[in-house]
């Protein structure tokens, strides 16, 4: 399965949820925002969102500042 993550095509053996994708990429869930095919997702939606061939994912890192 091929999906686009931040403009880069990535190949995965099997379909997975956003939650699994975040874990596989080694990202800290509390520090990122996810957009799936142009729609921002709340963290509570990640486990129900099953990725499909050709999906577009944008991952935004949250940075604290002051």
mmCIF file of the N, C-alpha and C atoms, coordinates in Angstrom:
data_MODEL
# 
_entry.id   MODEL 
# 
loop_
_atom_site.group_PDB 
_atom_site.id 
_atom_site.type_symbol 
_atom_site.label_atom_id 
_atom_site.label_alt_id 
_atom_site.label_comp_id 
_atom_site.label_asym_id 
_atom_site.label_entity_id 
_atom_site.label_seq_id 
_atom_site.pdbx_PDB_ins_code 
_atom_site.Cartn_x 
_atom_site.Cartn_y 
_atom_site.Cartn_z 
_atom_site.occupancy 
_atom_site.B_iso_or_equiv 
_atom_site.pdbx_formal_charge 
_atom_site.auth_seq_id 
_atom_site.auth_comp_id 
_atom_site.auth_asym_id 
_atom_site.auth_atom_id 
_atom_site.pdbx_PDB_model_num 
ATOM 1   N N  . UNK A 1 1  ? 0.842   -1.168 0.000  1.00 0.00 ? 1  UNK A N  1 
ATOM 2   C CA . UNK A 1 1  ? 0.000   0.000  0.000  1.00 0.00 ? 1  UNK A CA 1 
ATOM 3   C C  . UNK A 1 1  ? 0.891   1.236  0.000  1.00 0.00 ? 1  UNK A C  1 
ATOM 4   N N  . UNK A 1 2  ? 0.612   2.177  -0.876 1.00 0.00 ? 2  UNK A N  1 
ATOM 5   C CA . UNK A 1 2  ? 1.366   3.422  -0.951 1.00 0.00 ? 2  UNK A CA 1 
ATOM 6   C C  . UNK A 1 2  ? 0.496   4.566  -0.446 1.00 0.00 ? 2  UNK A C  1 
ATOM 7   N N  . UNK A 1 3  ? 1.073   5.383  0.442  1.00 0.00 ? 3  UNK A N  1 
ATOM 8   C CA . UNK A 1 3  ? 0.410   6.597  0.897  1.00 0.00 ? 3  UNK A CA 1 
ATOM 9   C C  . UNK A 1 3  ? 1.414   7.738  0.827  1.00 0.00 ? 3  UNK A C  1 
ATOM 10  N N  . UNK A 1 4  ? 0.913   8.937  0.797  1.00 0.00 ? 4  UNK A N  1 
ATOM 11  C CA . UNK A 1 4  ? 1.746   10.125 0.706  1.00 0.00 ? 4  UNK A CA 1 
ATOM 12  C C  . UNK A 1 4  ? 1.814   10.765 2.097  1.00 0.00 ? 4  UNK A C  1 
ATOM 13  N N  . UNK A 1 5  ? 3.010   10.886 2.657  1.00 0.00 ? 5  UNK A N  1 
ATOM 14  C CA . UNK A 1 5  ? 3.202   11.491 3.968  1.00 0.00 ? 5  UNK A CA 1 
ATOM 15  C C  . UNK A 1 5  ? 4.069   12.730 3.796  1.00 0.00 ? 5  UNK A C  1 
ATOM 16  N N  . UNK A 1 6  ? 3.478   13.886 4.079  1.00 0.00 ? 6  UNK A N  1 
ATOM 17  C CA . UNK A 1 6  ? 4.174   15.172 3.927  1.00 0.00 ? 6  UNK A CA 1 
ATOM 18  C C  . UNK A 1 6  ? 4.844   15.282 2.552  1.00 0.00 ? 6  UNK A C  1 
ATOM 19  N N  . UNK A 1 7  ? 4.118   14.869 1.534  1.00 0.00 ? 7  UNK A N  1 
ATOM 20  C CA . UNK A 1 7  ? 4.598   14.992 0.166  1.00 0.00 ? 7  UNK A CA 1 
ATOM 21  C C  . UNK A 1 7  ? 5.519   13.888 -0.314 1.00 0.00 ? 7  UNK A C  1 
ATOM 22  N N  . UNK A 1 8  ? 5.823   12.922 0.545  1.00 0.00 ? 8  UNK A N  1 
ATOM 23  C CA . UNK A 1 8  ? 6.728   11.828 0.192  1.00 0.00 ? 8  UNK A CA 1 
ATOM 24  C C  . UNK A 1 8  ? 5.960   10.506 0.147  1.00 0.00 ? 8  UNK A C  1 
ATOM 25  N N  . UNK A 1 9  ? 6.107   9.768  -0.946 1.00 0.00 ? 9  UNK A N  1 
ATOM 26  C CA . UNK A 1 9  ? 5.441   8.472  -1.064 1.00 0.00 ? 9  UNK A CA 1 
ATOM 27  C C  . UNK A 1 9  ? 6.125   7.456  -0.172 1.00 0.00 ? 9  UNK A C  1 
ATOM 28  N N  . UNK A 1 10 ? 5.311   6.750  0.615  1.00 0.00 ? 10 UNK A N  1 
ATOM 29  C CA . UNK A 1 10 ? 5.823   5.697  1.501  1.00 0.00 ? 10 UNK A CA 1 
ATOM 30  C C  . UNK A 1 10 ? 5.076   4.405  1.206  1.00 0.00 ? 10 UNK A C  1 
ATOM 31  N N  . UNK A 1 11 ? 5.777   3.305  1.242  1.00 0.00 ? 11 UNK A N  1 
ATOM 32  C CA . UNK A 1 11 ? 5.219   1.982  0.961  1.00 0.00 ? 11 UNK A CA 1 
ATOM 33  C C  . UNK A 1 11 ? 5.056   1.222  2.280  1.00 0.00 ? 11 UNK A C  1 
ATOM 34  N N  . UNK A 1 12 ? 3.889   0.603  2.470  1.00 0.00 ? 12 UNK A N  1 
ATOM 35  C CA . UNK A 1 12 ? 3.635   -0.218 3.654  1.00 0.00 ? 12 UNK A CA 1 
ATOM 36  C C  . UNK A 1 12 ? 3.093   -1.562 3.214  1.00 0.00 ? 12 UNK A C  1 
ATOM 37  N N  . UNK A 1 13 ? 3.439   -2.597 3.944  1.00 0.00 ? 13 UNK A N  1 
ATOM 38  C CA . UNK A 1 13 ? 3.019   -3.965 3.628  1.00 0.00 ? 13 UNK A CA 1 
ATOM 39  C C  . UNK A 1 13 ? 1.518   -4.158 3.776  1.00 0.00 ? 13 UNK A C  1 
ATOM 40  N N  . UNK A 1 14 ? 0.945   -3.503 4.788  1.00 0.00 ? 14 UNK A N  1 
ATOM 41  C CA . UNK A 1 14 ? -0.473  -3.712 5.088  1.00 0.00 ? 14 UNK A CA 1 
ATOM 42  C C  . UNK A 1 14 ? -1.120  -2.401 5.475  1.00 0.00 ? 14 UNK A C  1 
ATOM 43  N N  . UNK A 1 15 ? -2.429  -2.402 5.447  1.00 0.00 ? 15 UNK A N  1 
ATOM 44  C CA . UNK A 1 15 ? -3.184  -1.240 5.873  1.00 0.00 ? 15 UNK A CA 1 
ATOM 45  C C  . UNK A 1 15 ? -3.014  -1.057 7.375  1.00 0.00 ? 15 UNK A C  1 
ATOM 46  N N  . UNK A 1 16 ? -3.054  0.183  7.822  1.00 0.00 ? 16 UNK A N  1 
ATOM 47  C CA . UNK A 1 16 ? -2.889  0.462  9.245  1.00 0.00 ? 16 UNK A CA 1 
ATOM 48  C C  . UNK A 1 16 ? -3.694  1.693  9.622  1.00 0.00 ? 16 UNK A C  1 
ATOM 49  N N  . UNK A 1 17 ? -3.880  1.882  10.906 1.00 0.00 ? 17 UNK A N  1 
ATOM 50  C CA . UNK A 1 17 ? -4.573  3.071  11.389 1.00 0.00 ? 17 UNK A CA 1 
ATOM 51  C C  . UNK A 1 17 ? -3.574  4.212  11.553 1.00 0.00 ? 17 UNK A C  1 
ATOM 52  N N  . UNK A 1 18 ? -4.096  5.408  11.745 1.00 0.00 ? 18 UNK A N  1 
ATOM 53  C CA . UNK A 1 18 ? -3.235  6.557  12.013 1.00 0.00 ? 18 UNK A CA 1 
ATOM 54  C C  . UNK A 1 18 ? -2.426  6.304  13.291 1.00 0.00 ? 18 UNK A C  1 
ATOM 55  N N  . UNK A 1 19 ? -3.057  5.728  14.307 1.00 0.00 ? 19 UNK A N  1 
ATOM 56  C CA . UNK A 1 19 ? -2.364  5.428  15.561 1.00 0.00 ? 19 UNK A CA 1 
ATOM 57  C C  . UNK A 1 19 ? -1.145  4.544  15.307 1.00 0.00 ? 19 UNK A C  1 
ATOM 58  N N  . UNK A 1 20 ? -1.313  3.496  14.506 1.00 0.00 ? 20 UNK A N  1 
ATOM 59  C CA . UNK A 1 20 ? -0.199  2.593  14.184 1.00 0.00 ? 20 UNK A CA 1 
ATOM 60  C C  . UNK A 1 20 ? 0.869   3.317  13.369 1.00 0.00 ? 20 UNK A C  1 
ATOM 61  N N  . UNK A 1 21 ? 0.453   4.144  12.441 1.00 0.00 ? 21 UNK A N  1 
ATOM 62  C CA . UNK A 1 21 ? 1.402   4.899  11.624 1.00 0.00 ? 21 UNK A CA 1 
ATOM 63  C C  . UNK A 1 21 ? 2.270   5.802  12.499 1.00 0.00 ? 21 UNK A C  1 
ATOM 64  N N  . UNK A 1 22 ? 1.640   6.521  13.414 1.00 0.00 ? 22 UNK A N  1 
ATOM 65  C CA . UNK A 1 22 ? 2.369   7.415  14.316 1.00 0.00 ? 22 UNK A CA 1 
ATOM 66  C C  . UNK A 1 22 ? 3.396   6.624  15.128 1.00 0.00 ? 22 UNK A C  1 
ATOM 67  N N  . UNK A 1 23 ? 2.991   5.470  15.640 1.00 0.00 ? 23 UNK A N  1 
ATOM 68  C CA . UNK A 1 23 ? 3.906   4.616  16.408 1.00 0.00 ? 23 UNK A CA 1 
ATOM 69  C C  . UNK A 1 23 ? 5.044   4.104  15.537 1.00 0.00 ? 23 UNK A C  1 
ATOM 70  N N  . UNK A 1 24 ? 4.724   3.644  14.315 1.00 0.00 ? 24 UNK A N  1 
ATOM 71  C CA . UNK A 1 24 ? 5.748   3.131  13.402 1.00 0.00 ? 24 UNK A CA 1 
ATOM 72  C C  . UNK A 1 24 ? 6.779   4.201  13.031 1.00 0.00 ? 24 UNK A C  1 
ATOM 73  N N  . UNK A 1 25 ? 6.326   5.449  12.955 1.00 0.00 ? 25 UNK A N  1 
ATOM 74  C CA . UNK A 1 25 ? 7.227   6.543  12.606 1.00 0.00 ? 25 UNK A CA 1 
ATOM 75  C C  . UNK A 1 25 ? 7.990   7.071  13.820 1.00 0.00 ? 25 UNK A C  1 
ATOM 76  N N  . UNK A 1 26 ? 7.667   6.546  15.016 1.00 0.00 ? 26 UNK A N  1 
ATOM 77  C CA . UNK A 1 26 ? 8.364   6.949  16.227 1.00 0.00 ? 26 UNK A CA 1 
ATOM 78  C C  . UNK A 1 26 ? 8.049   8.360  16.686 1.00 0.00 ? 26 UNK A C  1 
ATOM 79  N N  . UNK A 1 27 ? 6.820   8.806  16.396 1.00 0.00 ? 27 UNK A N  1 
ATOM 80  C CA . UNK A 1 27 ? 6.429   10.167 16.751 1.00 0.00 ? 27 UNK A CA 1 
ATOM 81  C C  . UNK A 1 27 ? 5.708   10.204 18.097 1.00 0.00 ? 27 UNK A C  1 
ATOM 82  N N  . UNK A 1 28 ? 5.817   11.318 18.797 1.00 0.00 ? 28 UNK A N  1 
ATOM 83  C CA . UNK A 1 28 ? 5.135   11.526 20.067 1.00 0.00 ? 28 UNK A CA 1 
ATOM 84  C C  . UNK A 1 28 ? 3.736   12.080 19.763 1.00 0.00 ? 28 UNK A C  1 
ATOM 85  N N  . UNK A 1 29 ? 2.680   11.302 20.014 1.00 0.00 ? 29 UNK A N  1 
ATOM 86  C CA . UNK A 1 29 ? 1.317   11.726 19.656 1.00 0.00 ? 29 UNK A CA 1 
ATOM 87  C C  . UNK A 1 29 ? 0.909   13.088 20.205 1.00 0.00 ? 29 UNK A C  1 
ATOM 88  N N  . UNK A 1 30 ? 1.362   13.431 21.391 1.00 0.00 ? 30 UNK A N  1 
ATOM 89  C CA . UNK A 1 30 ? 0.959   14.705 21.994 1.00 0.00 ? 30 UNK A CA 1 
ATOM 90  C C  . UNK A 1 30 ? 1.623   15.905 21.337 1.00 0.00 ? 30 UNK A C  1 
ATOM 91  N N  . UNK A 1 31 ? 2.613   15.660 20.489 1.00 0.00 ? 31 UNK A N  1 
ATOM 92  C CA . UNK A 1 31 ? 3.364   16.752 19.885 1.00 0.00 ? 31 UNK A CA 1 
ATOM 93  C C  . UNK A 1 31 ? 3.102   16.930 18.392 1.00 0.00 ? 31 UNK A C  1 
ATOM 94  N N  . UNK A 1 32 ? 2.077   16.237 17.860 1.00 0.00 ? 32 UNK A N  1 
ATOM 95  C CA . UNK A 1 32 ? 1.798   16.352 16.424 1.00 0.00 ? 32 UNK A CA 1 
ATOM 96  C C  . UNK A 1 32 ? 0.311   16.566 16.160 1.00 0.00 ? 32 UNK A C  1 
ATOM 97  N N  . UNK A 1 33 ? 0.042   17.107 14.992 1.00 0.00 ? 33 UNK A N  1 
ATOM 98  C CA . UNK A 1 33 ? -1.310  17.231 14.454 1.00 0.00 ? 33 UNK A CA 1 
ATOM 99  C C  . UNK A 1 33 ? -1.328  16.445 13.146 1.00 0.00 ? 33 UNK A C  1 
ATOM 100 N N  . UNK A 1 34 ? -2.449  15.777 12.864 1.00 0.00 ? 34 UNK A N  1 
ATOM 101 C CA . UNK A 1 34 ? -2.560  14.952 11.657 1.00 0.00 ? 34 UNK A CA 1 
ATOM 102 C C  . UNK A 1 34 ? -3.699  15.456 10.781 1.00 0.00 ? 34 UNK A C  1 
ATOM 103 N N  . UNK A 1 35 ? -3.401  15.554 9.484  1.00 0.00 ? 35 UNK A N  1 
ATOM 104 C CA . UNK A 1 35 ? -4.414  15.851 8.481  1.00 0.00 ? 35 UNK A CA 1 
ATOM 105 C C  . UNK A 1 35 ? -4.487  14.654 7.542  1.00 0.00 ? 35 UNK A C  1 
ATOM 106 N N  . UNK A 1 36 ? -5.696  14.120 7.354  1.00 0.00 ? 36 UNK A N  1 
ATOM 107 C CA . UNK A 1 36 ? -5.908  12.934 6.506  1.00 0.00 ? 36 UNK A CA 1 
ATOM 108 C C  . UNK A 1 36 ? -6.769  13.332 5.320  1.00 0.00 ? 36 UNK A C  1 
ATOM 109 N N  . UNK A 1 37 ? -6.193  13.288 4.136  1.00 0.00 ? 37 UNK A N  1 
ATOM 110 C CA . UNK A 1 37 ? -6.890  13.668 2.902  1.00 0.00 ? 37 UNK A CA 1 
ATOM 111 C C  . UNK A 1 37 ? -7.556  15.035 3.015  1.00 0.00 ? 37 UNK A C  1 
ATOM 112 N N  . UNK A 1 38 ? -6.833  15.979 3.616  1.00 0.00 ? 38 UNK A N  1 
ATOM 113 C CA . UNK A 1 38 ? -7.318  17.353 3.704  1.00 0.00 ? 38 UNK A CA 1 
ATOM 114 C C  . UNK A 1 38 ? -8.188  17.660 4.912  1.00 0.00 ? 38 UNK A C  1 
ATOM 115 N N  . UNK A 1 39 ? -8.446  16.678 5.768  1.00 0.00 ? 39 UNK A N  1 
ATOM 116 C CA . UNK A 1 39 ? -9.280  16.880 6.943  1.00 0.00 ? 39 UNK A CA 1 
ATOM 117 C C  . UNK A 1 39 ? -8.458  16.691 8.211  1.00 0.00 ? 39 UNK A C  1 
ATOM 118 N N  . UNK A 1 40 ? -8.456  17.705 9.074  1.00 0.00 ? 40 UNK A N  1 
ATOM 119 C CA . UNK A 1 40 ? -7.745  17.606 10.350 1.00 0.00 ? 40 UNK A CA 1 
ATOM 120 C C  . UNK A 1 40 ? -8.469  16.604 11.239 1.00 0.00 ? 40 UNK A C  1 
ATOM 121 N N  . UNK A 1 41 ? -7.698  15.739 11.884 1.00 0.00 ? 41 UNK A N  1 
ATOM 122 C CA . UNK A 1 41 ? -8.270  14.720 12.761 1.00 0.00 ? 41 UNK A CA 1 
ATOM 123 C C  . UNK A 1 41 ? -7.950  15.009 14.215 1.00 0.00 ? 41 UNK A C  1 
ATOM 124 N N  . UNK A 1 42 ? -8.947  14.806 15.067 1.00 0.00 ? 42 UNK A N  1 
ATOM 125 C CA . UNK A 1 42 ? -8.716  14.866 16.506 1.00 0.00 ? 42 UNK A CA 1 
ATOM 126 C C  . UNK A 1 42 ? -8.005  13.578 16.897 1.00 0.00 ? 42 UNK A C  1 
ATOM 127 N N  . UNK A 1 43 ? -7.146  13.639 17.887 1.00 0.00 ? 43 UNK A N  1 
ATOM 128 C CA . UNK A 1 43 ? -6.390  12.456 18.314 1.00 0.00 ? 43 UNK A CA 1 
ATOM 129 C C  . UNK A 1 43 ? -7.309  11.271 18.626 1.00 0.00 ? 43 UNK A C  1 
ATOM 130 N N  . UNK A 1 44 ? -8.501  11.519 19.128 1.00 0.00 ? 44 UNK A N  1 
ATOM 131 C CA . UNK A 1 44 ? -9.432  10.438 19.455 1.00 0.00 ? 44 UNK A CA 1 
ATOM 132 C C  . UNK A 1 44 ? -9.935  9.703  18.216 1.00 0.00 ? 44 UNK A C  1 
ATOM 133 N N  . UNK A 1 45 ? -9.767  10.287 17.031 1.00 0.00 ? 45 UNK A N  1 
ATOM 134 C CA . UNK A 1 45 ? -10.206 9.667  15.774 1.00 0.00 ? 45 UNK A CA 1 
ATOM 135 C C  . UNK A 1 45 ? -9.136  8.777  15.139 1.00 0.00 ? 45 UNK A C  1 
ATOM 136 N N  . UNK A 1 46 ? -7.901  8.886  15.586 1.00 0.00 ? 46 UNK A N  1 
ATOM 137 C CA . UNK A 1 46 ? -6.793  8.186  14.941 1.00 0.00 ? 46 UNK A CA 1 
ATOM 138 C C  . UNK A 1 46 ? -6.974  6.679  14.900 1.00 0.00 ? 46 UNK A C  1 
ATOM 139 N N  . UNK A 1 47 ? -7.437  6.087  15.971 1.00 0.00 ? 47 UNK A N  1 
ATOM 140 C CA . UNK A 1 47 ? -7.526  4.617  16.028 1.00 0.00 ? 47 UNK A CA 1 
ATOM 141 C C  . UNK A 1 47 ? -8.633  4.063  15.137 1.00 0.00 ? 47 UNK A C  1 
ATOM 142 N N  . UNK A 1 48 ? -9.594  4.891  14.752 1.00 0.00 ? 48 UNK A N  1 
ATOM 143 C CA . UNK A 1 48 ? -10.685 4.442  13.893 1.00 0.00 ? 48 UNK A CA 1 
ATOM 144 C C  . UNK A 1 48 ? -10.427 4.755  12.417 1.00 0.00 ? 48 UNK A C  1 
ATOM 145 N N  . UNK A 1 49 ? -9.369  5.497  12.138 1.00 0.00 ? 49 UNK A N  1 
ATOM 146 C CA . UNK A 1 49 ? -9.080  5.925  10.763 1.00 0.00 ? 49 UNK A CA 1 
ATOM 147 C C  . UNK A 1 49 ? -8.123  4.939  10.109 1.00 0.00 ? 49 UNK A C  1 
ATOM 148 N N  . UNK A 1 50 ? -8.664  4.062  9.270  1.00 0.00 ? 50 UNK A N  1 
ATOM 149 C CA . UNK A 1 50 ? -7.870  3.067  8.561  1.00 0.00 ? 50 UNK A CA 1 
ATOM 150 C C  . UNK A 1 50 ? -7.366  3.664  7.254  1.00 0.00 ? 50 UNK A C  1 
ATOM 151 N N  . UNK A 1 51 ? -6.063  3.611  7.048  1.00 0.00 ? 51 UNK A N  1 
ATOM 152 C CA . UNK A 1 51 ? -5.461  4.171  5.846  1.00 0.00 ? 51 UNK A CA 1 
ATOM 153 C C  . UNK A 1 51 ? -5.687  3.269  4.642  1.00 0.00 ? 51 UNK A C  1 
ATOM 154 N N  . UNK A 1 52 ? -5.805  3.895  3.474  1.00 0.00 ? 52 UNK A N  1 
ATOM 155 C CA . UNK A 1 52 ? -6.026  3.177  2.221  1.00 0.00 ? 52 UNK A CA 1 
ATOM 156 C C  . UNK A 1 52 ? -5.015  3.630  1.176  1.00 0.00 ? 52 UNK A C  1 
ATOM 157 N N  . UNK A 1 53 ? -4.864  2.836  0.159  1.00 0.00 ? 53 UNK A N  1 
ATOM 158 C CA . UNK A 1 53 ? -3.975  3.149  -0.971 1.00 0.00 ? 53 UNK A CA 1 
ATOM 159 C C  . UNK A 1 53 ? -4.247  4.565  -1.467 1.00 0.00 ? 53 UNK A C  1 
ATOM 160 N N  . UNK A 1 54 ? -3.176  5.357  -1.597 1.00 0.00 ? 54 UNK A N  1 
ATOM 161 C CA . UNK A 1 54 ? -3.281  6.693  -2.162 1.00 0.00 ? 54 UNK A CA 1 
ATOM 162 C C  . UNK A 1 54 ? -3.676  7.791  -1.188 1.00 0.00 ? 54 UNK A C  1 
ATOM 163 N N  . UNK A 1 55 ? -3.889  7.456  0.098  1.00 0.00 ? 55 UNK A N  1 
ATOM 164 C CA . UNK A 1 55 ? -4.236  8.484  1.074  1.00 0.00 ? 55 UNK A CA 1 
ATOM 165 C C  . UNK A 1 55 ? -3.107  9.492  1.203  1.00 0.00 ? 55 UNK A C  1 
ATOM 166 N N  . UNK A 1 56 ? -3.488  10.727 1.573  1.00 0.00 ? 56 UNK A N  1 
ATOM 167 C CA . UNK A 1 56 ? -2.528  11.805 1.802  1.00 0.00 ? 56 UNK A CA 1 
ATOM 168 C C  . UNK A 1 56 ? -2.541  12.170 3.282  1.00 0.00 ? 56 UNK A C  1 
ATOM 169 N N  . UNK A 1 57 ? -1.394  12.096 3.905  1.00 0.00 ? 57 UNK A N  1 
ATOM 170 C CA . UNK A 1 57 ? -1.244  12.417 5.321  1.00 0.00 ? 57 UNK A CA 1 
ATOM 171 C C  . UNK A 1 57 ? -0.284  13.589 5.463  1.00 0.00 ? 57 UNK A C  1 
ATOM 172 N N  . UNK A 1 58 ? -0.681  14.580 6.235  1.00 0.00 ? 58 UNK A N  1 
ATOM 173 C CA . UNK A 1 58 ? 0.203   15.678 6.595  1.00 0.00 ? 58 UNK A CA 1 
ATOM 174 C C  . UNK A 1 58 ? 0.398   15.594 8.096  1.00 0.00 ? 58 UNK A C  1 
ATOM 175 N N  . UNK A 1 59 ? 1.640   15.621 8.530  1.00 0.00 ? 59 UNK A N  1 
ATOM 176 C CA . UNK A 1 59 ? 1.980   15.562 9.942  1.00 0.00 ? 59 UNK A CA 1 
ATOM 177 C C  . UNK A 1 59 ? 2.662   16.874 10.307 1.00 0.00 ? 59 UNK A C  1 
ATOM 178 N N  . UNK A 1 60 ? 2.080   17.565 11.264 1.00 0.00 ? 60 UNK A N  1 
ATOM 179 C CA . UNK A 1 60 ? 2.609   18.856 11.717 1.00 0.00 ? 60 UNK A CA 1 
ATOM 180 C C  . UNK A 1 60 ? 3.134   18.711 13.129 1.00 0.00 ? 60 UNK A C  1 
ATOM 181 N N  . UNK A 1 61 ? 4.379   19.128 13.363 1.00 0.00 ? 61 UNK A N  1 
ATOM 182 C CA . UNK A 1 61 ? 4.982   19.088 14.693 1.00 0.00 ? 61 UNK A CA 1 
ATOM 183 C C  . UNK A 1 61 ? 4.549   20.341 15.449 1.00 0.00 ? 61 UNK A C  1 
ATOM 184 N N  . UNK A 1 62 ? 4.099   20.164 16.663 1.00 0.00 ? 62 UNK A N  1 
ATOM 185 C CA . UNK A 1 62 ? 3.754   21.268 17.531 1.00 0.00 ? 62 UNK A CA 1 
ATOM 186 C C  . UNK A 1 62 ? 5.021   21.701 18.261 1.00 0.00 ? 62 UNK A C  1 
ATOM 187 N N  . UNK A 1 63 ? 5.310   22.987 18.225 1.00 0.00 ? 63 UNK A N  1 
ATOM 188 C CA . UNK A 1 63 ? 6.511   23.497 18.887 1.00 0.00 ? 63 UNK A CA 1 
ATOM 189 C C  . UNK A 1 63 ? 6.107   24.530 19.927 1.00 0.00 ? 63 UNK A C  1 
ATOM 190 N N  . UNK A 1 64 ? 6.588   24.324 21.120 1.00 0.00 ? 64 UNK A N  1 
ATOM 191 C CA . UNK A 1 64 ? 6.322   25.295 22.186 1.00 0.00 ? 64 UNK A CA 1 
ATOM 192 C C  . UNK A 1 64 ? 7.249   26.488 22.012 1.00 0.00 ? 64 UNK A C  1 
ATOM 193 N N  . UNK A 1 65 ? 6.762   27.610 22.358 1.00 0.00 ? 65 UNK A N  1 
ATOM 194 C CA . UNK A 1 65 ? 7.586   28.803 22.226 1.00 0.00 ? 65 UNK A CA 1 
ATOM 195 C C  . UNK A 1 65 ? 7.118   29.889 23.162 1.00 0.00 ? 65 UNK A C  1 
ATOM 196 N N  . UNK A 1 66 ? 7.813   30.957 23.119 1.00 0.00 ? 66 UNK A N  1 
ATOM 197 C CA . UNK A 1 66 ? 7.400   32.022 24.023 1.00 0.00 ? 66 UNK A CA 1 
ATOM 198 C C  . UNK A 1 66 ? 8.159   33.291 23.788 1.00 0.00 ? 66 UNK A C  1 
# 
